[in-house]
Amino acid sequence: MDEKEKQGRAGEKQEFSQPAEKKVVTTLDSLPAGRMEDFGSKTSVKHPLPEGVTSKMLYRDILKIGWPALVELMLMQLTSMADLMMVGRLGPWAITAVGLTTQPKFLLSTAFIALNVGTMAMVGRYRGANNREKAKLVLRQAFMLNAVLGLFFAVVGVFFSETLVAFMGAAEEKVLIAGTQYLQVQMIGMFSVSMTTAITNALRGSGDSKTAMIYNTTANAVNFVFNYLLIYGKFGFPRLEVLGASIATVLGQVVSLIMAICHVRKKTQYVRLEFPKGSIKPDFECIGNIAKIGVPSMVEQLAMRVGVIIFSKTIAGLGTVAYATHQVCMNIQALTFMNGQAFATSSTSLVSQSLGKGRPDMAMHYSKRTQRTGMFISILIALFIFFCNKFVLSLYSDDISIITTGASLLQMIALIQPFQASQFILAGALRGAGDTKYTAMVTTLTVMLLRPGLALLLVNQFNLGLHGAWYALVADQILRTCLIVLRYMSGKWTSSFRHNAHA
């Protein structure tokens, strides 16, 4: 440790001891710091719990981070589902118009979304090491970097929206026009989303997921209200249909950013957004540390988006109704993602904090129990989807072909729930350790190669239609889960942290 960092840590201890500060307490805080070298080249899953620590204490920590993230993500996805339900009442063309914008939007936002995996991991690492100044530096640099990236991709997205929607397979002029308008507004909103994403990941890395739940839930409420007003033209507002849904989403995103900034400016926040004199400039060492973890995640996300775009274009070729059915089922599946993603937040945060404290044994204990929690919830979700599929589909559309075909697709979603939950949560543990290169390799193999390749084969050569594409999706999920579980069980992922321990 260099002299500068020693001074930073000394200052941190003095500052953090002041009564005005609000400390996030976990079981990990009560344990002595360790040394990574004491645990060998890898850590066994069967390593005993430290003396005085019980499973109940660890589950409490997991839920403390996971449940606010779960509520937040569930409400966000329910709002997205409400968007599609409201738009769906305009007809299958409207569902298709919105659906065709999804992957281009995610593709253009890949850079800042992926880089913030590094933000969460680095903040968690410094939180574990009790180095608050370093954690604040990471937030400040990530916030400014995201603002630049968000502005750049917003401009690019606005100018190329029509080209992107046409590329995705908009065959009807009505679909192309509505999709272009929807995507252009979404791209404008990307500027605010990028900065909010930096704040959210920094807060989660420090173990604070309640704050993000508050401002994102408020944004969802704003989105929902303006959906009703602008899609259908209620209470004197103009009837803007698909365009109105996009405007409502962006209004909610702006509210979320304002609230997020207000929260991280409070002195009670462990990770506070501050701009001291001379700090509004790039810190290339800090950005480089974020990039070490974030760039492989960016490659992973790019591979995923390329694969999903090819997959979506294959389905778009089956016609408007088939694509509308697919989009509705994907929207419902996205709700089931929230379980895995929420507890992946717990896994990433607690693993990075554990390793930052030199306790890979605790990283193992936390991640294993997080997986069990997610698996339990996934079984409940699977039972609901399997037996209530037609009811859920009827909320989106009264088209009998969408409901009939979609019911069998939702049964596939139900069957893969345990695989999906384990994959998300254990991949979150790997990312918390900085093992993002492995997850990028797995995603490239499964989502970019296996899923679209198998879908093209089953749809075009075996004429299995929409079901063939979904068989490919199931195969992708199962293989991806197996590869992630094998990596996790090996314990080798803790070495990824060791290689970057002096970052």
NUVEXRO-525195 format. One line per 4 residues: number of its first residue (from 1); their letters; for each residue y negated, z negated, x negated of C-alpha. Coordinates in nm, 4 decimals. Layout:
# NUVEXRO-525195
NUM = A = Y,Z,X  ...
END
This chain:
# NUVEXRO-525195
1 = MDEK = 0.0000,0.0000,0.0000  -0.3359,0.0974,-0.1471  -0.6382,-0.1362,-0.1687  -0.8218,0.0409,0.1130
5 = EKQG = -0.5345,-0.0128,0.3565  -0.4991,-0.3797,0.2512  -0.8658,-0.4326,0.3339  -0.8187,-0.2538,0.6665
9 = RAGE = -0.5278,-0.4803,0.7578  -0.7174,-0.7918,0.6533  -1.0095,-0.6841,0.8703  -0.7687,-0.6110,1.1520
13 = KQEF = -0.6195,-0.9623,1.1437  -0.9651,-1.1182,1.1541  -1.0862,-0.8941,1.4362  -0.7725,-0.9268,1.6433
17 = SQPA = -0.7833,-1.3070,1.6299  -1.1089,-1.3157,1.8217  -1.0780,-1.4422,2.1831  -1.2368,-1.1263,2.3244
21 = EKKV = -0.9369,-0.9171,2.2212  -0.6478,-0.8552,2.4575  -0.3161,-0.8397,2.2771  -0.0178,-0.6511,2.4136
25 = VTTL = 0.2761,-0.8880,2.3606  0.6387,-0.7760,2.3285  0.9495,-0.9452,2.1946  0.8952,-0.7449,1.8774
29 = DSLP = 0.5685,-0.9323,1.8124  0.7580,-1.2608,1.7781  0.9951,-1.1281,1.5114  0.9278,-1.1270,1.1382
33 = AGRM = 0.8551,-0.7928,0.9738  1.1457,-0.6355,0.7895  1.1973,-0.3744,0.5234  1.3540,-0.0395,0.6008
37 = EDFG = 1.5486,-0.0590,0.2739  1.7400,-0.3642,0.3978  1.9182,-0.1562,0.6608  2.0682,0.1147,0.4397
41 = SKTS = 2.0624,0.4873,0.5095  2.1210,0.4445,0.8822  2.1386,0.1719,1.1441  2.4469,0.0994,1.3524
45 = VKHP = 2.4244,0.0955,1.7312  2.6464,-0.2179,1.7155  2.4033,-0.4143,1.4967  2.3697,-0.7651,1.6534
49 = LPEG = 2.0533,-0.8815,1.8260  1.8284,-1.1059,1.6154  1.8713,-1.4791,1.6710  1.6829,-1.6003,1.9783
53 = VTSK = 1.6469,-1.2507,2.1280  1.8314,-1.1636,2.4508  1.8919,-0.8364,2.6334  1.6803,-0.9686,2.9217
57 = MLYR = 1.3797,-0.9930,2.6910  1.4240,-0.6339,2.5754  1.4644,-0.5001,2.9298  1.1399,-0.6802,3.0182
61 = DILK = 0.9579,-0.4967,2.7382  1.1118,-0.1642,2.8436  1.0067,-0.2076,3.2057  0.6609,-0.3307,3.1053
65 = IGWP = 0.5913,0.0122,2.9547  0.8276,0.2221,3.1643  0.7501,0.1252,3.5222  0.3749,0.2057,3.5142
69 = ALVE = 0.4592,0.5364,3.3454  0.7239,0.6021,3.6125  0.4831,0.5246,3.8977  0.2132,0.7383,3.7360
73 = LMLM = 0.4387,1.0373,3.6689  0.6072,1.0141,4.0094  0.2718,1.0117,4.1872  0.1489,1.3022,3.9755
77 = QLTS = 0.4558,1.5059,4.0607  0.4434,1.4056,4.4272  0.0865,1.5364,4.4297  0.2093,1.8599,4.2715
81 = MADL = 0.4802,1.8770,4.5375  0.2189,1.8161,4.8082  0.0153,2.1026,4.6569  0.3102,2.3375,4.6897
85 = MMVG = 0.3983,2.2116,5.0380  0.0421,2.2743,5.1580  0.0283,2.6119,4.9880  0.3779,2.6911,5.1178
89 = RLGP = 0.2495,2.6853,5.4746  0.0487,2.9964,5.3863  0.3742,3.1862,5.3230  0.6245,3.2666,5.0429
93 = WAIT = 0.3613,3.4851,4.8733  0.1433,3.1772,4.8113  0.4314,2.9776,4.6609  0.5095,3.2705,4.4320
97 = AVGL = 0.1427,3.3104,4.3295  0.1216,2.9454,4.2220  0.4684,2.9515,4.0643  0.3899,3.2505,3.8432
101 = TTQP = 0.1016,3.0589,3.6828  0.3093,2.7573,3.5797  0.4603,2.8857,3.2561  0.1467,3.0646,3.1239
105 = KFLL = -0.0490,2.7429,3.1843  0.2072,2.5336,2.9982  0.2286,2.7908,2.7194  -0.1459,2.7799,2.6546
109 = STAF = -0.1531,2.3988,2.6648  0.1440,2.3628,2.4283  -0.0652,2.2957,2.1165  -0.2461,1.9833,2.2322
113 = IALN = 0.0430,1.8502,2.4426  0.2845,1.8701,2.1483  0.0416,1.7375,1.8884  -0.0025,1.4278,2.0997
117 = VGTM = 0.3624,1.3402,2.0455  0.2356,1.2689,1.6945  -0.0534,1.0665,1.8372  0.1813,0.8400,2.0342
121 = AMVG = 0.4190,0.7923,1.7417  0.1410,0.7200,1.4897  -0.0397,0.4736,1.7163  0.2924,0.3008,1.7853
125 = RYRG = 0.3623,0.2831,1.4123  0.0259,0.1198,1.3405  0.0634,-0.1086,1.6419  0.3938,-0.2311,1.4962
129 = ANNR = 0.2262,-0.2834,1.1583  -0.0665,-0.4614,1.3346  -0.3184,-0.2200,1.1811  -0.5659,-0.1736,1.4651
133 = EKAK = -0.8268,0.0154,1.2653  -0.5748,0.2839,1.1743  -0.4664,0.3086,1.5385  -0.8284,0.3589,1.6466
137 = LVLR = -0.8722,0.6252,1.3786  -0.5728,0.8152,1.5174  -0.7189,0.8072,1.8696  -1.0616,0.9221,1.7502
141 = QAFM = -0.9232,1.2123,1.5486  -0.6791,1.3148,1.8238  -0.9568,1.3051,2.0852  -1.1860,1.5325,1.8832
145 = LNAV = -0.9019,1.7674,1.7865  -0.7918,1.7963,2.1486  -1.1451,1.8706,2.2629  -1.1660,2.1674,2.0237
149 = LGLF = -0.8182,2.2962,2.1159  -0.8800,2.2462,2.4873  -1.2052,2.4438,2.4779  -1.0463,2.7258,2.2779
153 = FAVV = -0.7463,2.7679,2.5072  -0.9619,2.7331,2.8190  -1.1707,3.0349,2.7102  -0.8623,3.2365,2.6128
157 = GVFF = -0.6886,3.1482,2.9386  -0.9795,3.2514,3.1612  -1.0067,3.5953,3.0008  -0.6333,3.6704,3.0032
161 = SETL = -0.5319,3.5132,3.3359  -0.4724,3.8403,3.5207  -0.2705,3.9844,3.2323  -0.0543,3.6722,3.2152
165 = VAFM = 0.0159,3.6621,3.5910  0.1014,4.0322,3.5920  0.3303,3.9806,3.2922  0.5143,3.7053,3.4780
169 = GAAE = 0.6134,3.9580,3.7450  0.3471,3.9615,4.0194  0.4569,4.2776,4.2018  0.2409,4.2430,4.5142
173 = EKVL = -0.1374,4.2806,4.4885  -0.1966,3.9766,4.7089  0.0170,3.7624,4.4782  -0.1580,3.8974,4.1669
177 = IAGT = -0.5096,3.8272,4.3001  -0.4275,3.4756,4.4227  -0.2328,3.3887,4.1080  -0.5159,3.5097,3.8826
181 = QYLQ = -0.7764,3.3031,4.0678  -0.5526,2.9966,4.0578  -0.4827,3.0283,3.6833  -0.8480,3.0899,3.5875
185 = VQMI = -0.9572,2.7636,3.7488  -0.6639,2.5794,3.5890  -0.7702,2.7095,3.2482  -1.1234,2.5776,3.2975
189 = GMFS = -0.9716,2.2381,3.3703  -0.7709,2.2493,3.0482  -1.0749,2.1235,2.8544  -1.0694,1.7894,3.0394
193 = VSMT = -0.6891,1.7677,3.0423  -0.6701,1.8010,2.6639  -0.8912,1.4989,2.5985  -0.7235,1.2878,2.8668
197 = TAIT = -0.3867,1.3686,2.7085  -0.5013,1.2271,2.3735  -0.6142,0.9022,2.5345  -0.2992,0.8678,2.7455
201 = NALR = -0.0637,0.9114,2.4508  -0.2598,0.6706,2.2323  -0.2489,0.4050,2.5044  0.1234,0.4536,2.5577
205 = GSGD = 0.1859,0.4365,2.1856  0.0211,0.0939,2.1795  0.2399,-0.0196,2.4692  -0.0277,0.0117,2.7403
209 = SKTA = 0.0932,0.2411,3.0167  -0.0810,0.0604,3.3049  -0.4241,0.1988,3.2176  -0.3037,0.5599,3.2311
213 = MIYN = -0.1321,0.4844,3.5613  -0.4621,0.3652,3.7102  -0.6772,0.6645,3.6199  -0.4098,0.9282,3.6823
217 = TTAN = -0.3211,0.7783,4.0204  -0.6881,0.7898,4.1195  -0.7021,1.1533,4.0082  -0.3980,1.2300,4.2237
221 = AVNF = -0.5716,1.0837,4.5283  -0.8797,1.2994,4.4649  -0.6563,1.6039,4.4227  -0.4691,1.5357,4.7479
225 = VFNY = -0.7839,1.4874,4.9561  -0.9535,1.8028,4.8286  -0.6297,1.9991,4.8738  -0.6497,1.9325,5.2443
229 = LLIY = -1.0202,2.0115,5.2587  -1.0204,2.3298,5.0482  -0.6855,2.4958,5.1223  -0.7328,2.4932,5.4991
233 = GKFG = -1.1142,2.4629,5.5238  -1.1373,2.1269,5.7020  -1.4518,1.9263,5.7910  -1.6911,2.2089,5.7071
237 = FPRL = -1.5401,2.2943,5.3675  -1.4606,2.6622,5.3001  -1.1014,2.7839,5.3521  -1.0072,2.8877,4.9975
241 = EVLG = -0.6252,2.8778,5.0318  -0.4561,2.9086,4.6878  -0.7906,2.8966,4.5033  -0.8768,2.5746,4.6890
245 = ASIA = -0.5572,2.4087,4.5629  -0.6537,2.4895,4.2042  -1.0098,2.3600,4.2434  -0.8763,2.0359,4.3935
249 = TVLG = -0.6460,1.9863,4.0939  -0.9287,2.0329,3.8440  -1.1582,1.7939,4.0323  -0.8889,1.5290,4.0012
253 = QVVS = -0.8505,1.6036,3.6293  -1.2238,1.5555,3.5672  -1.2170,1.2201,3.7473  -0.9171,1.1215,3.5322
257 = LIMA = -1.1038,1.2037,3.2086  -1.4144,1.0065,3.3082  -1.2068,0.7002,3.3979  -0.9936,0.7325,3.0819
261 = ICHV = -1.3013,0.7363,2.8567  -1.4480,0.4366,3.0377  -1.1229,0.2424,2.9886  -1.0849,0.3106,2.6170
265 = RKKT = -1.4474,0.2187,2.5548  -1.3753,-0.1386,2.6685  -1.3458,-0.4038,2.3982  -1.0334,-0.5419,2.5682
269 = QYVR = -0.8368,-0.2277,2.4753  -0.6209,-0.2560,2.1641  -0.6834,0.1134,2.0915  -1.0553,0.1589,2.1523
273 = LEFP = -1.2400,0.4911,2.1328  -1.5263,0.4365,1.8909  -1.7559,0.6718,1.7022  -1.9190,0.4744,1.4176
277 = KGSI = -2.1851,0.6446,1.2105  -2.0335,0.9247,1.0045  -1.7014,0.9216,1.1937  -1.7558,1.2456,1.3876
281 = KPDF = -1.5879,1.4582,1.1270  -1.2277,1.5557,1.0547  -1.0109,1.3084,0.8673  -0.7600,1.5527,0.7232
285 = ECIG = -0.5210,1.2830,0.6062  -0.4996,1.1392,0.9576  -0.4709,1.4826,1.1198  -0.2014,1.5708,0.8674
289 = NIAK = -0.0011,1.2602,0.9618  -0.0259,1.3502,1.3305  0.0752,1.7081,1.2498  0.3854,1.6020,1.0550
293 = IGVP = 0.5310,1.4804,1.3825  0.3375,1.7011,1.6221  0.3894,2.0468,1.4682  0.7701,2.0430,1.5057
297 = SMVE = 0.7117,1.9302,1.8649  0.4744,2.2244,1.9064  0.7446,2.4608,1.7812  0.9835,2.2940,2.0262
301 = QLAM = 0.7430,2.3406,2.3165  0.6726,2.7018,2.2223  1.0465,2.7724,2.2064  1.0874,2.6063,2.5433
305 = RVGV = 0.8042,2.8053,2.7041  0.9254,3.1369,2.5649  1.2742,3.0641,2.6960  1.1497,2.9522,3.0362
309 = IIFS = 0.9208,3.2559,3.0671  1.2128,3.4929,3.0015  1.4201,3.2872,3.2461  1.1446,3.2996,3.5116
313 = KTIA = 1.0899,3.6737,3.4687  1.4634,3.7287,3.5221  1.4391,3.5438,3.8528  1.1110,3.7133,3.9518
317 = GLGT = 1.3016,4.0422,3.9424  1.5192,3.9168,4.2318  1.2260,3.9356,4.4758  0.9518,3.7210,4.6290
321 = VAYA = 1.1772,3.5051,4.8523  1.4268,3.4369,4.5710  1.1456,3.3387,4.3354  0.9872,3.1194,4.6043
325 = THQV = 1.3248,2.9422,4.6482  1.3532,2.8970,4.2741  0.9979,2.7637,4.2492  1.0534,2.5083,4.5254
329 = CMNI = 1.3756,2.3833,4.3618  1.2113,2.3675,4.0201  0.9277,2.1672,4.1746  1.1798,1.9190,4.3139
333 = QALT = 1.3669,1.9073,3.9830  1.0373,1.8307,3.8081  1.0176,1.5141,4.0212  1.3568,1.4086,3.8840
337 = FMNG = 1.2216,1.4611,3.5308  0.9824,1.1713,3.5875  1.2581,0.9117,3.5461  1.3575,1.0431,3.2037
341 = QAFA = 1.0004,1.1097,3.0928  0.8769,0.7638,3.1954  1.1473,0.5782,3.0073  1.1177,0.8222,2.7187
345 = TSST = 0.7655,0.6785,2.6923  0.9172,0.3308,2.6594  1.1652,0.4606,2.4054  0.9070,0.6439,2.1924
349 = SLVS = 0.6592,0.3557,2.1979  0.9069,0.0762,2.1234  1.0997,0.2740,1.8616  0.7819,0.3678,1.6736
353 = QSLG = 0.6557,0.0082,1.6932  0.9935,-0.1260,1.5729  1.0054,0.1109,1.2784  0.6408,0.0411,1.1977
357 = KGRP = 0.7433,-0.3233,1.1646  1.0384,-0.2304,0.9458  1.2944,-0.3167,1.2151  1.5264,-0.0181,1.2777
361 = DMAM = 1.7762,-0.2627,1.4318  1.5271,-0.3295,1.7123  1.4643,0.0443,1.7478  1.8360,0.0854,1.8210
365 = HYSK = 1.8496,-0.2051,2.0655  1.5426,-0.0898,2.2581  1.6506,0.2751,2.2819  2.0050,0.1947,2.3937
369 = RTQR = 1.8859,-0.0329,2.6723  1.6216,0.2181,2.7754  1.8948,0.4794,2.8142  2.0972,0.2448,3.0375
373 = TGMF = 1.7927,0.1807,3.2579  1.7256,0.5513,3.2996  2.0922,0.6243,3.3711  2.1012,0.3691,3.6539
377 = ISIL = 1.7956,0.5208,3.8216  1.9306,0.8753,3.7694  2.2409,0.7927,3.9727  2.0272,0.6766,4.2666
381 = IALF = 1.8195,0.9959,4.2450  2.1351,1.2101,4.2307  2.2791,1.0528,4.5481  1.9552,1.1094,4.7416
385 = IFFC = 1.9170,1.4725,4.6366  2.2834,1.5558,4.6973  2.2925,1.4269,5.0539  1.9306,1.4919,5.1666
389 = NKFV = 1.8668,1.8337,5.0129  1.7937,2.0271,5.3339  1.5501,1.7649,5.4554  1.3553,1.7810,5.1273
393 = LSLY = 1.3482,2.1622,5.1327  1.2232,2.1671,5.4930  0.9082,1.9883,5.3734  0.8178,2.2995,5.1732
397 = SDDI = 0.9118,2.5813,5.4053  1.0746,2.6614,5.7376  1.2192,2.9844,5.5970  1.5949,2.9562,5.6630
401 = SIIT = 1.6906,3.1596,5.3535  1.4904,2.9276,5.1274  1.6517,2.6186,5.2811  2.0078,2.7545,5.2766
405 = TGAS = 2.0026,2.8866,4.9196  1.7948,2.5983,4.7907  2.0414,2.3376,4.9234  2.3155,2.4514,4.6856
409 = LLQM = 2.0698,2.4646,4.3946  1.9611,2.1073,4.4631  2.3246,1.9951,4.4515  2.3352,2.1302,4.0956
413 = IALI = 2.0228,1.9281,4.0177  2.1958,1.6166,4.1517  2.5019,1.6674,3.9321  2.3046,1.6950,3.6069
417 = QPFQ = 2.0876,1.3853,3.6636  2.2769,1.1500,3.4251  2.2755,1.4171,3.1513  1.9068,1.4873,3.2046
421 = ASQF = 1.8016,1.1214,3.1885  1.9942,1.0536,2.8659  1.8541,1.3663,2.7063  1.4906,1.2768,2.7771
425 = ILAG = 1.5189,0.9111,2.6757  1.7163,0.9550,2.3547  1.4981,1.2498,2.2519  1.2035,1.0128,2.3039
429 = ALRG = 1.3668,0.7711,2.0589  1.4070,1.0501,1.8032  1.0413,1.1484,1.8425  0.9330,0.7861,1.8039
433 = AGDT = 1.1066,0.7908,1.4653  0.9400,1.1196,1.3739  1.2684,1.3138,1.3984  1.0975,1.6030,1.5768
437 = KYTA = 1.2499,1.8808,1.3673  1.5941,1.8129,1.5109  1.4720,1.8117,1.8717  1.2856,2.1377,1.8028
441 = MVTT = 1.6058,2.2942,1.6714  1.8027,2.1803,1.9780  1.5407,2.3141,2.2193  1.5277,2.6487,2.0400
445 = LTVM = 1.9049,2.6814,2.0608  1.9415,2.5807,2.4245  1.6222,2.6679,2.6147  1.5050,2.9712,2.4192
449 = LLRP = 1.8462,3.1278,2.3488  2.1254,2.9912,2.5691  1.9474,2.9567,2.9043  1.7682,3.2956,2.9223
453 = GLAL = 2.0536,3.4802,2.7515  2.3169,3.3413,2.9866  2.0880,3.3952,3.2877  2.0376,3.7625,3.1991
457 = LLVN = 2.4149,3.8019,3.1657  2.5067,3.6247,3.4903  2.2281,3.7836,3.6974  2.2399,4.1419,3.5688
461 = QFNL = 2.6004,4.1882,3.4561  2.7933,3.9589,3.6902  2.5504,4.0037,3.9845  2.5467,3.6317,4.0649
465 = GLHG = 2.1799,3.6407,4.1663  1.9759,3.3206,4.1790  2.2878,3.1035,4.1509  2.3787,3.2733,3.8224
469 = AWYA = 2.0402,3.1807,3.6759  2.0896,2.8197,3.7787  2.4386,2.8067,3.6284  2.2635,2.8943,3.3010
473 = LVAD = 2.0136,2.6117,3.3554  2.2970,2.3610,3.4057  2.4766,2.4827,3.0904  2.1518,2.4406,2.8941
477 = QILR = 2.1009,2.0830,3.0147  2.4566,1.9745,2.9340  2.4625,2.1252,2.5836  2.1175,1.9874,2.5022
481 = TCLI = 2.2244,1.6403,2.6093  2.5398,1.6518,2.3974  2.3455,1.7547,2.0852  2.0801,1.4844,2.1330
485 = VLRY = 2.3413,1.2137,2.1939  2.5352,1.3150,1.8811  2.2198,1.2881,1.6699  2.1303,0.9520,1.8176
489 = MSGK = 2.4784,0.8056,1.7704  2.4778,0.9110,1.4042  2.1836,0.6766,1.3322  2.0465,0.9338,1.0858
493 = WTSS = 1.7223,0.9687,1.2799  1.5891,0.6444,1.1301  1.5741,0.8266,0.7946  1.3045,1.0539,0.9405
497 = FRHN = 1.0772,0.7518,0.9584  1.1639,0.6477,0.6025  1.0552,0.9889,0.4727  0.7125,0.9389,0.6344
501 = AHA = 0.6872,0.5624,0.5904  0.3785,0.5861,0.3711  0.1892,0.8165,0.6092
END
